[in-house]
Amino acid sequence: MQDFDFNLRTRMVCGAGALNRLGDLAGELGIRRALVVTDPGIREAGHVERGLDSLRRANIETCLFDEAHENPTDTDISAGVEVARRHDPELIVGLGGGSSMDCAKGINFVHSNGGRIHDYHGVGKALKPMLPMIAVPTTAGTGSEMQSFALISDAATHVKMACGDKKASCRIAILDPELTLTQPESVTALTGIDAISHAVETFVTKRRNPVSLLYSREAWRLLAGNFKAVLRNPDDLEARSAMQLGAAYAGVAIENSMLGASHALANPLTATYGTSHGQAVGLMLPHVVRFNGEQFDLWYQELLSFSEALPGLPKSDSGAVGLAEFLTELIDAAGLQVKLDQCGVQADKIPELAASAAQQWTGTFNPREVDHEALLGLYQNAF
C-alpha cells in the first residue's frame, strides 16, 4: 500500500443558496473584518454583492479586492496585499473561479508572512500562521477550494509558480451550484474539462493512494456522468451540483496524489500562446492517456469500471484507448479544439515547448516516465 498522510482540512458546506450562509459561517470563526477577493465578472453577475450582504448582516466589516485576473500574477498579488494592509482583515474570502481563489491564497501568503509571492514558490515555505480563508467557487473546475496550493504566474516571464503550504488550506468551502448558472457556455466547457482531467490524472499518478483513489473515482463518476448534461441544459441545477461536487472531490485527490504529464504539457501552451488552461489540458489529455496506457492500461480499466453503468460511457475493457476516445468526444462536444495547430501552435516551436514541459513539476508524478523526447512525441501526436 502506498504511504499517505491524510487530513481533510476544509469543511464543505453544500447546497443551493449556500452563499447566503457566508456571514454566519465567518461569524463561527470569530471574524469581525473580512477581505473579499474576486474579479469584475463575478461582481457583474451579482454574486459579490450577495456575499457582501451576508457578511454585513453578520456585522462583519468588509473590504473588497475585485481586480483578480485569469491566471493571476505577482502583480495581482501585490495589489491585493496593499488592500489587505490598509484594512487589516481577520479573514480572506476567495469568491469566484480558480483564479480568484488562487489570488486570495497568494495575497494571504504575502500579507501573513511578508516578502513577495516568489518567496513561496514550492512547498512549505510559509513560516508564520496564515489568516483563515473561506472559498466560494463559482465554477466547477479547478478544485482550488480543497487544495493548499495557489498557482500564480510571474507577470514578466509568464512562468507559473505553484505555491503550496498546508497553512494555506481554506477553513471552509461553500459549494452553491446556483452560482454556476451564470457561467458563460465557454467557461462551463473549459472548467468542466479541467475538472475531468483532474479526476483522470490523479487516478494514475505515482503518488496515488487509497484516499486519493477514493476521491478520484467518485469525482470521475460525477463529472463524466454529468458534463454533457450541463452542456445540453445549462439550467440543470442537479447536474451543475454534481459537477461542482465532482470538481471539489478532484481537488481533494490533487492534494493527496498530485497531477501528471497532461498538466506539464498544458502549462507551456498557456505561457507561450495564452491558450486557456482547460483547452490546453483537455487537448493533451487523450494523448497522455494513450501513452500511459501502454504500461498502465489496467489502471484505466479500473477507473472505467466505476462508471460503465452510466449511459454513454465506455466499458472498462476498452481501457486507455476507449477512455481517450471518450475524452476526445467530450472535448469536441464542448466546442474545444482537438489539434495544436488549431490553437495557433507552430510546428517549429514544439521542441521549445517540450523543453519547458520537461521542467514542469507535475510531470514528475506521471506514472510513466516522461523526458524531453517523450513530451516532444506527445506534442507531435497532438499537432
ROGU-995052 format. One line per 5 residues: number of its first residue (from 1); their letters; for each residue y, x negated, z of N, C-alpha, C. Coordinates in steps of 0.1 Angstrom, whole numbers, plus 2048, in hexadecimal, padded with zeros to 3 digits. Layout:
BEGIN
NUM = A = Y/X/Z/Y/X/Z/Y/X/Z; ...;
END
This chain:
BEGIN
1 = MQDFD = 7F4/7F8/800/800/800/800/80C/7F7/800; 816/7FB/7F8/823/7F4/7F7/82A/7F5/804; 830/7EA/80A/838/7EB/816/844/7F3/813; 849/7FA/81E/856/801/81C/85C/804/82A; 869/806/82A/870/809/836/879/815/833;
6 = FNLRT = 876/821/837/87C/82D/833/884/834/83F; 890/837/83C/898/83F/845/8A2/847/83D; 8A0/854/83D/8A8/85D/835/8B5/85F/83D; 8C0/857/839/8CC/856/840/8D6/862/83D; 8D3/869/833/8DD/873/82F/8D7/882/831;
11 = RMVCG = 8DF/88A/838/8DC/898/83A/8DF/89F/82D; 8D6/8A8/829/8D8/8B0/81D/8DB/8BE/821; 8E6/8C3/81C/8EA/8D1/81E/8EB/8D8/811; 8E1/8E1/80E/8E0/8E6/800/8E2/8F5/800; 8E8/8FA/7F5/8E9/908/7F3/8F6/90C/7EC;
16 = AGALN = 8F6/917/7E4/902/91C/7DD/90D/91F/7E7; 918/91A/7E5/924/91C/7EE/924/912/7F9; 91B/908/7FA/91B/8FF/805/928/8F6/806; 930/8F5/7FC/93C/8EE/7FD/945/8F4/808; 944/901/80A/94C/907/814/949/902/822;
21 = RLGDL = 93E/8FB/824/93A/8F6/831/940/8E8/833; 947/8E3/82A/94B/8D5/82B/953/8D2/838; 95D/8DB/83B/965/8D9/847/95D/8DA/854; 954/8E3/855/94B/8E5/861/942/8D8/862; 93D/8D4/857/934/8C8/858/93B/8BC/85C;
26 = AGELG = 948/8BA/856/950/8AF/85A/953/8B0/869; 956/8BC/86E/959/8BE/87C/94E/8BA/885; 942/8BC/880/936/8B8/888/935/8A9/88B; 93C/8A2/882/93C/893/883/948/88F/88C; 950/898/891/95B/895/89A/967/890/892;
31 = IRRAL = 969/895/886/973/88F/87D/980/897/87E; 98B/890/87E/998/897/87E/9A1/893/871; 99D/888/86A/9A4/884/85E/99A/880/854; 99C/886/847/992/883/83D/99A/87F/830; 994/875/829/999/872/81B/98F/877/811;
36 = VVTDP = 994/87F/808/98B/885/7FD/98D/87D/7F1; 982/878/7EB/983/86F/7DF/97D/878/7D4; 984/879/7C9/97F/881/7BD/986/87C/7B1; 985/885/7A6/98C/881/799/993/88D/794; 99D/88B/78B/9A5/896/786/99D/8A2/781;
41 = GIREA = 992/8A0/77A/98A/8AB/774/984/8B4/77F; 980/8AE/789/97A/8B6/794/985/8BE/79B; 991/8B8/79C/99C/8BF/7A3/9A0/8CB/799; 9A0/8C9/78C/9A4/8D3/783/99A/8DF/783; 98D/8DC/786/983/8E6/787/984/8EF/793;
46 = GHVER = 98D/8EB/79D/98F/8F3/7A9/986/8EF/7B5; 97D/8E6/7B3/974/8E2/7BE/97B/8DB/7C9; 984/8D2/7C5/98B/8CA/7D0/993/8D3/7D9; 99A/8DD/7D4/9A2/8E5/7DD/999/8ED/7E6; 98E/8F1/7E1/984/8F8/7EA/980/8EF/7F5;
51 = GLDSL = 97D/8E3/7F2/979/8D9/7FC/984/8D6/806; 990/8D5/801/99C/8D2/80A/99E/8DE/813; 99D/8EA/80E/99F/8F6/816/995/8F7/821; 988/8F3/81E/97E/8F4/828/981/8EA/833; 986/8DE/830/989/8D4/83A/995/8D9/842;
56 = RRANI = 99F/8DF/83C/9AB/8E3/843/9A7/8EF/84C; 99E/8F8/848/99A/903/851/993/8FD/85E; 98E/8F1/85D/988/8EB/868/991/8E2/870; 99F/8E3/86C/9A9/8DC/873/9A8/8CD/871; 9A3/8C9/865/9A2/8BB/862/9AD/8B7/858;
61 = ETCLF = 9B4/8AD/85C/9BF/8A8/853/9B9/8A2/847; 9BF/8A4/83B/9B9/89F/82F/9C3/897/827; 9BE/88D/820/9C5/886/815/9BC/885/809; 9C2/883/7FE/9BB/884/7F1/9BD/878/7E8; 9B2/872/7E3/9B3/868/7D9/9AB/86E/7CD;
66 = DEAHE = 9B2/872/7C2/9AC/879/7B7/9AD/870/7AA; 9AC/863/7AC/9AE/85A/7A0/9A1/853/79D; 996/857/7A2/989/851/79E/987/853/78F; 982/849/789/97F/849/77A/970/848/778; 96B/84C/76C/95D/84A/769/95A/83B/769;
71 = NPTDT = 94F/837/76E/94C/829/770/958/823/778; 959/826/785/965/821/78D/965/812/78D; 971/80D/78D/973/7FE/78D/979/7FA/79A; 97B/7EC/79B/981/7E7/7A7/990/7EB/7A8; 996/7EE/79D/9A4/7F4/79D/9A4/801/7A4;
76 = DISAG = 99A/80A/7A1/999/817/7A8/998/815/7B7; 98F/80C/7BB/98C/809/7C9/999/805/7D0; 9A0/7FC/7CA/9AD/7F7/7D0/9B7/802/7D2; 9B8/80B/7C8/9C2/816/7C9/9BD/81F/7D4; 9B1/822/7D5/9AC/82B/7E0/9AD/825/7ED;
81 = VEVAR = 9AB/818/7EF/9AD/812/7FC/9BB/813/801; 9C5/812/7F7/9D3/813/7FB/9D5/821/801; 9CF/82B/7FB/9D1/839/801/9CA/839/80F; 9BF/834/810/9B8/834/81D/9C0/82D/828; 9C6/822/824/9CD/81A/82E/9DA/822/833;
86 = RHDPE = 9DF/82A/82A/9EB/832/82E/9E7/83D/838; 9DB/843/836/9D8/84F/83D/9CD/84D/848; 9C7/841/849/9BE/83D/853/9B3/848/856; 9AB/84C/84C/9A1/856/84D/996/852/857; 98F/85D/85C/983/85B/864/976/85E/85C;
91 = LIVGL = 978/864/851/96D/868/848/972/867/83A; 968/863/831/96B/863/822/961/86D/81C; 967/876/813/95F/880/80C/960/87C/7FD; 954/87A/7F7/953/878/7E9/94F/885/7E2; 959/88B/7DB/957/898/7D5/958/896/7C6;
96 = GGGSS = 94C/898/7BF/94C/896/7B0/93F/891/7AB; 93F/88B/7A0/933/885/79A/930/877/7A1; 927/870/79B/923/863/7A1/92F/85A/7A2; 938/85A/798/944/851/798/94D/854/7A5; 94F/860/7A8/957/863/7B4/950/85F/7C1;
101 = MDCAK = 943/861/7C1/93C/85D/7CD/93B/84E/7CE; 939/847/7C3/939/839/7C4/947/833/7C7; 951/839/7C2/95F/835/7C5/961/837/7D4; 95D/842/7DA/95E/844/7E8/957/839/7F0; 94B/836/7EC/944/82B/7F3/94B/81E/7F2;
106 = GINFV = 950/81B/7E6/957/80E/7E4/964/80D/7EC; 96B/818/7ED/977/819/7F6/973/816/804; 968/81C/808/963/81A/816/960/80C/819; 959/805/810/956/7F7/812/962/7EF/815; 96C/7F0/80C/978/7E8/80E/981/7EC/819;
111 = HSNGG = 983/7F9/81B/98B/7FE/826/985/7FB/834; 978/7FB/835/972/7F9/842/96F/7EA/844; 96E/7E2/83A/96A/7D4/83C/973/7CA/837; 97E/7CF/82F/988/7C5/82A/983/7BF/81D; 98C/7B5/818/989/7AE/80C/98A/7B6/800;
116 = RIHDY = 982/7B4/7F6/982/7BC/7EA/974/7C0/7E6; 972/7C9/7DD/965/7CF/7DA/95B/7C4/7D5; 960/7BA/7CF/957/7AF/7CA/950/7A8/7D5; 956/7A9/7E1/94F/7A2/7ED/942/7A9/7F1; 940/7B6/7EC/935/7BE/7F0/92A/7BF/7E5;
121 = HGVGK = 92C/7B7/7DA/922/7B7/7CF/915/7B1/7D5; 90B/7B9/7D5/8FE/7B5/7DB/8FA/7BF/7E5; 8F3/7BA/7EF/8ED/7C3/7F9/8F0/7BE/807; 8F5/7C7/810/8F6/7C4/81E/902/7BB/821; 90D/7BC/81A/918/7B2/81C/923/7B8/824;
126 = ALKPM = 922/7C5/829/92C/7CB/831/928/7C8/840; 931/7C0/846/92E/7BB/854/933/7C5/85F; 93C/7CD/85B/941/7D7/865/93D/7E5/863; 93D/7EE/86D/939/7FC/86A/942/802/860; 93D/80C/859/945/813/84E/947/821/853;
131 = LPMIA = 952/827/84D/955/835/850/949/83E/84C; 947/849/853/93D/853/84F/942/859/842; 938/85D/839/93C/863/82C/934/870/82A; 93A/879/823/933/885/81E/934/885/80F; 929/887/808/929/888/7FA/927/896/7F5;
136 = VPTTA = 92F/89A/7EB/92E/8A8/7E6/92D/8A6/7D6; 921/8A4/7D1/91F/8A2/7C3/922/8AF/7BB; 929/8AE/7B0/92C/8B9/7A7/924/8B8/79A; 91B/8AE/799/912/8AC/78E/904/8AB/793; 8FA/8AC/78B/8EC/8A9/78E/8E8/89C/786;
141 = GTGSE = 8EB/891/78C/8E9/885/784/8E6/878/78C; 8F0/872/792/8ED/864/797/8E5/864/7A4; 8E6/86E/7AC/8DF/86E/7B9/8E7/864/7C3; 8F3/861/7BF/8FB/858/7C8/8FC/85D/7D6; 8FC/86A/7D8/8FE/870/7E5/8F3/86C/7EF;
146 = MQSFA = 8E7/867/7E9/8DC/864/7F2/8D9/855/7F2; 8E3/84D/7EC/8E1/83E/7EB/8EB/837/7F3; 8E8/82A/7F7/8F1/822/7FE/8F8/818/7F5; 8F7/81A/7E7/8FD/811/7DD/909/818/7D7; 913/810/7D4/91E/814/7CB/91E/80B/7BF;
151 = LISDA = 91F/811/7B3/920/809/7A7/92E/809/7A2; 934/7FD/7A3/942/7FB/7A0/944/7F0/795; 94C/7F3/78B/94E/7EA/780/95B/7E1/783; 95A/7D5/77E/965/7CC/77E/96E/7D0/772; 97B/7D3/775/984/7D8/76B/986/7CE/760;
156 = ATHVK = 986/7C1/763/989/7B7/759/97C/7B3/751; 971/7B2/757/965/7AE/750/95B/7B9/74C; 95D/7C5/752/955/7D1/750/947/7CF/756; 944/7C4/75D/938/7C2/763/936/7CC/76F; 92A/7D2/770/928/7DC/77B/922/7D4/787;
161 = MACGD = 928/7D8/792/924/7D1/79F/91D/7DC/7A7; 911/7D9/7AB/90A/7E2/7B4/90C/7DD/7C2; 913/7E6/7CA/917/7E2/7D8/90F/7EB/7E1; 906/7E5/7E8/8FD/7ED/7F0/8FD/7E9/7FF; 8FC/7F3/808/8FB/7F0/816/8F7/7FD/81D;
166 = KKASC = 8ED/7FD/826/8E9/809/82C/8F4/810/834; 8FE/809/838/909/80F/83F/912/817/835; 910/816/828/917/81E/81E/910/82B/81B; 905/82E/821/8FE/83B/81F/906/846/824; 906/851/81D/90E/85D/821/907/863/82D;
171 = RIAIL = 90F/868/836/909/870/841/904/87D/83D; 90B/883/833/907/891/82F/909/892/820; 900/898/819/902/89C/80B/901/8AB/80A; 90C/8B1/804/90D/8BF/802/909/8C2/7F4; 8FE/8C9/7F2/8F9/8CC/7E4/8FC/8DB/7E2;
176 = DPELT = 907/8DE/7DB/90B/8EB/7D7/90A/8ED/7C8; 8FF/8F4/7C3/8FD/8F5/7B5/908/8FC/7AE; 910/904/7B5/91B/90B/7AE/925/901/7A8; 926/8F5/7AF/930/8EB/7AA/92C/8E6/79C; 91F/8E6/799/91B/8E1/78C/91D/8EB/780;
181 = LTQPE = 920/8F7/783/922/901/779/92E/8FE/770; 938/8F7/775/944/8F4/76E/943/8E8/765; 938/8E1/765/936/8D5/75D/937/8D8/74E; 93E/8CF/747/93D/8D0/738/92E/8CE/734; 92B/8D4/729/91D/8D3/724/919/8C4/722;
186 = SVTAL = 922/8BC/71E/91E/8AE/71C/91B/8A7/729; 922/8AB/734/920/8A5/741/912/8A9/746; 90F/8B6/744/902/8BB/748/8F7/8B3/741; 8F9/8B0/734/8EF/8A9/72D/8ED/89A/732; 8F9/894/733/8F8/885/737/8F3/883/745;
191 = TGIDA = 8F8/88B/74E/8F4/889/75C/8E5/88D/75E; 8E1/898/756/8D3/89C/757/8C9/891/753; 8CD/88B/747/8C4/880/742/8C4/875/74C; 8D0/872/752/8D0/867/75C/8C7/869/767; 8C7/875/76D/8BF/879/778/8B0/878/774;
196 = ISHAV = 8AD/87D/768/89F/87C/764/89A/86D/762; 8A3/865/75D/8A0/857/75C/89D/851/76A; 8A4/855/774/8A2/850/782/894/854/787; 890/860/784/883/865/789/878/85D/782; 879/85B/775/86F/853/76D/86E/845/771;
201 = ETFVT = 87A/83E/772/87A/830/775/875/82D/784; 87A/835/78D/876/832/79B/867/834/79D; 861/83C/795/852/83E/797/84A/832/793; 84F/828/78C/847/81D/787/84C/80F/78B; 856/80F/794/85C/801/797/853/7F9/79F;
206 = KRRNP = 856/7EC/7A0/84E/7E3/7A8/84F/7E7/7B7; 85A/7ED/7BB/85C/7F0/7C9/858/7FF/7CC; 851/806/7C3/84D/813/7C6/844/813/7D2; 844/81E/7DA/83D/81E/7E7/83A/82D/7EA; 832/830/7F4/82F/83E/7F6/83A/848/7F8;
211 = VSLLY = 845/843/7FE/851/84B/7FF/858/84D/7F2; 85B/842/7EB/862/844/7DE/85B/84C/7D5; 84D/84B/7D4/845/853/7CB/846/862/7CE; 847/865/7DB/848/873/7DF/854/879/7D9; 860/872/7DA/86C/877/7D5/86D/876/7C6;
216 = SREAW = 868/86C/7C0/868/86A/7B1/861/876/7AA; 855/879/7AF/84D/883/7A8/853/891/7AA; 859/894/7B6/85F/8A1/7B7/86C/8A2/7AF; 873/897/7AF/87F/896/7A6/87B/899/798; 871/892/793/86C/894/785/869/8A3/783;
221 = RLLAG = 861/8A9/78C/85D/8B7/78A/869/8C0/789; 873/8BE/792/87F/8C7/792/887/8C4/785; 889/8B8/782/892/8B4/777/88C/8B7/769; 880/8B3/767/87A/8B5/75A/877/8C4/758; 875/8CB/762/872/8D9/761/87E/8E2/760;
226 = NFKAV = 88A/8DD/762/896/8E6/761/8A1/8E1/758; 8A0/8D5/752/8AA/8CF/74A/8AD/8D8/73E; 8A3/8DC/737/8A5/8E4/72B/8AB/8F2/72F; 8A8/8F7/73B/8AD/904/73F/8BC/903/741; 8C1/8F8/747/8D0/8F7/749/8D7/8F5/73C;
231 = LRNPD = 8D0/8EE/732/8D6/8ED/725/8D7/8FA/71D; 8CC/902/71F/8CC/90F/718/8D6/919/71E; 8D6/919/72C/8DE/923/733/8E5/91C/73E; 8F2/917/73C/8F9/90F/746/8FC/917/752; 8FB/924/752/8FE/92C/75E/8F1/92F/766;
236 = DLEAR = 8E6/929/763/8DA/92B/76A/8DB/923/778; 8DF/92A/782/8E1/924/78F/8D4/91F/795; 8C9/925/793/8BD/921/799/8B9/913/792; 8BA/912/785/8B7/906/77E/8C1/8FB/782; 8CD/8FF/784/8D8/8F5/788/8D4/8EF/796;
241 = SAMQL = 8D0/8F8/79F/8CC/8F4/7AC/8C1/8EA/7AC; 8B7/8ED/7A4/8AB/8E4/7A2/8AF/8D7/79D; 8B8/8D7/793/8BD/8CA/78E/8C4/8C2/798; 8CD/8C8/7A0/8D5/8C1/7AA/8CC/8BC/7B5; 8C2/8C3/7B9/8B8/8BE/7C3/8B0/8B3/7BE;
246 = GAAYA = 8AC/8B5/7B1/8A4/8AA/7AB/8AB/89D/7AA; 8B8/89E/7A6/8C0/892/7A5/8C2/88B/7B3; 8C3/893/7BE/8C4/88E/7CB/8B7/887/7CF; 8AC/88E/7CC/89F/887/7CF/89D/87A/7C8; 8A1/87A/7BB/8A1/86E/7B4/8A9/863/7BA;
251 = GVAIE = 8B5/867/7C0/8BD/85D/7C7/8B6/857/7D3; 8AE/85F/7DA/8A6/85A/7E5/89C/850/7E0; 896/854/7D5/88C/84B/7CF/892/83D/7CB; 89E/83D/7C5/8A5/831/7C1/8A8/829/7CE; 8AC/82F/7D8/8AF/828/7E5/8A3/820/7EA;
256 = NSMLG = 897/826/7E7/88B/820/7EC/882/818/7E2; 885/819/7D5/87D/812/7CC/885/80B/7C1; 892/80D/7C0/89B/808/7B6/897/80D/7A8; 89D/807/79D/89B/80C/790/895/801/787; 896/803/77A/88E/7FA/771/896/7F5/765;
261 = ASHAL = 88F/7F2/75A/894/7EC/74E/89E/7F5/747; 89C/802/747/8A5/80B/740/8B3/80A/745; 8B5/808/752/8C2/807/757/8C8/7F9/754; 8BF/7EE/754/8C3/7E1/750/8C8/7E1/742; 8C2/7E9/739/8C6/7E9/72B/8D2/7F2/729;
266 = ANPLT = 8D4/7FC/732/8DF/805/730/8EC/7FF/734; 8ED/7F7/73F/8F9/7F2/744/901/7EA/739; 8FB/7E1/732/903/7DA/728/909/7E3/71D; 902/7ED/71A/907/7F7/710/914/7FD/714; 914/801/721/920/807/727/92B/7FD/728;
271 = ATYGT = 928/7F0/72C/932/7E6/72E/938/7E2/720; 92F/7E1/716/934/7DC/709/93A/7E6/700; 933/7F2/700/937/7FC/6F6/93D/809/6FC; 93D/809/70A/943/815/710/939/821/70F; 92D/81E/70C/923/829/70B/921/82F/718;
276 = SHGQA = 921/83C/719/920/843/726/912/83F/72C; 911/83F/739/905/83A/73F/8F9/843/73C; 8FB/850/73C/8F0/859/739/8EB/858/72B; 8F4/856/722/8F0/853/714/8E8/846/713; 8ED/83C/719/8E7/82E/718/8D9/82E/71E;
281 = VGLML = 8D8/833/72A/8CB/832/731/8C1/83C/72A; 8C6/847/726/8BD/851/71F/8B7/84C/712; 8C0/845/70B/8BC/83F/6FE/8B1/834/700; 8B3/82C/70A/8A9/821/70C/89D/825/713; 89D/82F/71B/892/833/724/884/835/71C;
286 = PHVVR = 884/83C/711/877/83E/70A/871/831/706; 879/827/702/874/81B/6FD/86F/812/709; 875/813/714/870/80C/720/863/813/725; 862/820/724/856/826/728/84A/822/71F; 84C/821/712/841/81C/709/83E/80E/70D;
291 = FNGEQ = 848/806/70F/846/7F8/712/83E/7F6/71F; 842/7FD/72A/83B/7FC/736/82D/802/735; 82C/80D/72D/81F/814/72C/814/80B/726; 817/800/720/80C/7F7/71B/805/7F1/726; 80B/7F0/732/804/7EB/73E/802/7F5/749;
296 = FDLWY = 80B/7FF/749/80B/808/755/80A/817/751; 802/819/747/800/827/742/7FB/831/74C; 7F3/82C/755/7ED/835/75F/7F8/83A/769; 802/832/76B/80D/837/774/815/842/76D; 817/841/760/81E/84C/759/815/858/758;
301 = QELLS = 808/856/757/7FF/862/757/800/869/764; 800/861/76F/801/867/77C/80E/86F/77E; 819/86A/779/826/871/77A/825/87E/772; 81F/87E/766/81E/88B/75E/814/895/765; 80B/890/76D/802/899/773/808/8A3/77D;
306 = FSEAL = 814/89F/782/81B/8A7/78B/823/8B2/784; 825/8B1/777/82D/8BB/770/826/8C2/764; 819/8BE/762/812/8C3/755/810/8D2/756; 811/8D9/762/80F/8E7/762/81C/8EE/75E; 827/8E7/75D/834/8ED/759/834/8EF/749;
311 = PGLPK = 839/8FA/744/839/8FC/736/841/8F2/72E; 83C/8ED/723/843/8E4/71B/843/8D6/71E; 83C/8D2/72A/83B/8C4/72E/82E/8BE/729; 82E/8B1/726/822/8AB/721/816/8AA/72C; 80A/8AA/727/7FF/8A9/730/7FD/89A/735;
316 = SDSGA = 7F7/899/740/7F6/88C/746/7EF/881/73E; 7E5/886/736/7DD/87C/72E/7E5/876/722; 7F1/87C/71F/7F9/877/715/801/86A/719; 801/868/726/807/85B/72B/815/857/727; 817/84A/725/824/845/722/829/84A/714;
321 = VGLAE = 820/84B/70B/824/84F/6FD/829/85E/6FE; 821/867/705/825/874/706/832/876/70D; 833/86E/718/840/86F/720/84C/86A/718; 84A/85F/710/855/85A/708/859/864/6FE; 850/86B/6F7/853/875/6ED/85A/881/6F4;
326 = FLTEL = 856/885/700/85C/890/707/86B/88C/70A; 86D/880/70F/87A/87B/713/883/87B/707; 87E/877/6FB/886/877/6EF/88A/885/6EB; 881/88E/6ED/883/89C/6EA/88E/8A2/6F3; 88E/89E/700/899/8A2/709/8A6/89D/705;
331 = IDAAG = 8A6/890/702/8B3/889/6FE/8B9/890/6F1; 8B0/893/6E8/8B5/89A/6DC/8BA/8A8/6DF; 8B2/8AF/6E8/8B7/8BD/6EC/8C4/8BC/6F3; 8C7/8B1/6FA/8D4/8B0/701/8DF/8AC/6F7; 8DC/8AA/6EB/8E7/8A7/6E1/8EB/898/6E2;
336 = LQVKL = 8E2/88F/6E7/8E6/881/6E9/8DF/879/6DD; 8E4/86D/6DB/8E0/864/6D1/8D2/85E/6D5; 8CA/85B/6CB/8BD/856/6CE/8BB/848/6C8; 8C6/843/6C1/8C5/835/6BB/8D2/82E/6BE; 8D1/821/6C1/8DC/819/6C4/8E7/818/6BA;
341 = DQCGV = 8E3/818/6AD/8ED/817/6A2/8F6/824/6A2; 8F0/82F/6A7/8F8/83B/6A8/903/83A/6B3; 901/831/6BC/90B/82F/6C7/915/823/6C4; 915/81F/6B7/91E/814/6B3/91A/806/6B6; 90E/804/6BA/909/7F7/6BD/906/7EF/6B0;
346 = QADKI = 90B/7E3/6AF/909/7DA/6A3/8FC/7D2/6A6; 8F4/7D1/69B/8E7/7C9/69C/8EA/7BB/6A1; 8F5/7B4/69C/8F6/7A6/6A0/8FB/7A5/6AF; 8FE/7B0/6B6/901/7AF/6C4/8F5/7B0/6CD; 8EA/7B4/6C7/8DE/7B7/6D0/8DA/7AB/6D8;
351 = PELAA = 8D9/79E/6D3/8D6/793/6DB/8DF/791/6E7; 8EC/794/6E5/8F6/792/6F0/8F3/79D/6FA; 8F0/7A9/6F6/8ED/7B4/6FF/8E0/7B1/707; 8D6/7AB/700/8CA/7A8/707/8CC/79D/712; 8D5/794/70F/8D8/789/719/8DE/78F/725;
356 = SAAQQ = 8E7/799/723/8EE/7A0/72E/8E4/7A8/736; 8DB/7AF/72F/8D1/7B7/735/8C8/7AF/73E; 8C5/7A3/73A/8BC/79A/741/8C2/796/74E; 8CF/798/750/8D6/794/75C/8D7/7A0/766; 8D2/7AC/762/8D4/7B8/76A/8C9/7B8/775;
361 = WTGTF = 8CE/7BB/781/8C5/7BB/78D/8B9/7C5/78B; 8BC/7D1/786/8B2/7DB/785/8A6/7D7/77D; 8A8/7CF/773/89D/7CA/76B/892/7C3/773; 896/7BD/77E/88C/7B6/786/882/7BF/78D; 885/7CC/78D/87C/7D5/794/873/7DD/78A;
366 = NPREV = 875/7DA/77D/86C/7E0/773/85E/7DC/775; 854/7E5/773/846/7E2/776/841/7D7/76D; 845/7D7/760/841/7CC/757/84D/7C2/756; 84A/7B6/756/854/7AB/756/85C/7AD/749; 86A/7AC/74B/873/7AC/73F/87B/7A0/73F;
371 = DHEAL = 87A/798/734/883/78C/732/88C/78F/726; 894/785/722/89D/787/717/896/78C/70B; 88A/786/708/883/78A/6FC/87E/798/6FC; 879/79C/708/874/7AA/709/880/7B4/708; 88B/7B1/70E/897/7BA/70E/89C/7BB/6FF;
376 = LGLYQ = 89C/7AF/6F9/8A1/7AF/6EB/898/7B8/6E2; 88B/7B8/6E4/882/7C0/6DD/884/7CF/6DF; 887/7D2/6EC/88A/7E0/6EF/897/7E5/6E9; 8A1/7DD/6E9/8AD/7E1/6E1/8AA/7E3/6D2; 8A3/7D9/6CD/8A0/7DA/6BE/898/7E7/6BB;
381 = NAF = 88E/7EA/6C4/887/7F7/6C2/890/803/6C2; 89A/802/6CB/8A3/80E/6CC/8AE/80E/6C1; 8AF/803/6BA/8BA/802/6B0/8B7/80B/6A4;
END
